[in-house]
Amino acid sequence: MITVPSNGSPTFNSVSPVRLSDTRTTIDGGATVDSQQVGLGKLGGGGVDVVPIAGRGGVPATGAGAVALNVTVISPTVGGFLTLYPSGSPRPNASNINFVAGAIVPNMVIAKLGTDGSIAVFNSQGLIDVAIDVVGWFPVSGGYGPLNPARIVETRSGQGYTTIDGRSQGGGALGGSQSISVPVLGRGGVPASKVTAVAINVTAVEAGAESYLTVFPGGTSRPNASNLNFRGGQTIANMVIAKVGANGTISIYNNSGSVNVVVDVVGWFSSTSQLTSLSPARLVESRALETVDGRQQNIGGIWSGQTLSIEVAGRGGVPATGARAVALNVTVVGSTGAGYLTAFASGGSVPGASNLNFVAGQTVANMVIAEIGPDGNVSLLNSNGWTPVAVDVVGWFPAAGTFRPQSQ
């Protein structure tokens, strides 16, 4: 059971990652934790799958308002996007995952549950397989406000390229070494005050060159970190938990080339929530580049079948004691083979789930919420290839005594 402290409900309850839905058959590798929602068949263009969440994989049957999911698109026949939203609600003008034909693309999603405890998954076009893993849940009253996704940035102009309120739209592609300031308070369902961080989905659209985006609090210095990496011509998304600056904004920086940017807000953390949001800080760097404190830098890639132990406690704003889970942005930088990464608590069993799928030579990022082991570390397993990584921390949740994770 969850132990709720006298000071209120926990903000986030982590679970050992497990698969809740897999459209593939068991012959093709499909499997779920309870043998439900497996082998449903490919999701067609314009189609919607309703996925029951409440009461499965460590999520309680009642009391959960939103869930943290890792969603993977597998071998789509054409390019398109997925939108996840509360079952029973109108489909919003938003997207969670953008993909091209034949790709395997993951993204972290924080999804609000419908009144029936389910989520809806919409595919824009083509045929795709989809796998969904749950990594935690947010209570109805716990300092996190889940929202129906709402578009708050759209740099493109033209018919259909609009935001929820007409602001931050049509400004044109973001150039190299340029930043945009995005007001977030009072927009798309986010309150006008007492908000420390927002959960957003950030999409780079038709990038002009290989580059990356960094999201950071408005009015602060840009950190040595990245949230979304992309190649020229690519359209790709990533989930971000972004700390809100004192001026009520977030900043988005593009490193090089030009790129259109789309941002959808999916939730917010109140000033009373138990998330401590951080300006992003690099904790791991396989390349000859710097981390926030000089530790775990220039360490080389993770070998096939090997596990990297990421030192988390006491680094990048995470306290040395008292943290139970962290929000990380994990980037694969040019693996020699196709595979996946799985993040889990150091000292724990490897879960039957993945956090980041990649192909050889690809640079791709995904957000991860991971439990911290008793030694203060998070483990990162590499399935295949020699895989360089960069890991940035963006926030942390408190430890047992403040909340106890849902038992499996």
Secondary structure, 3 states (H helix, E strand, C coil): CCCCCCCCCCCCEEEEEEEEEECCCCCCCCCCCCCCCECCCCECCCCEEEEECCCCCCCCCCCEEEEEEEEEEECCCCCEEEEEEECCCCCCCCCCEEECCCCEEEEEEEEECCCCCEEEEEECCCCEEEEEEEEEEEECCCCEEEEEEEEEEECCCCCCCCCCCCCCECCCCECCCEEEEEECCCCCCCCCCCEEEEEEEEEEECCCCCEEEEEEECCCCCCCCCCEEECCCCCEEEEEEEECCCCCEEEEEECCCCEEEEEEEEEEEECCCCCEEEEEEEEEECCCCCCCCCCCECCCCECCCCEEEEECCCCCCCCCCCEEEEEEEEEEECCCCCEEEEEEECCCCCCCCCCEEECCCCEEEEEEEEECCCCCEEEEEECCCCECEEEEEEEEEECCCCCCCCCC
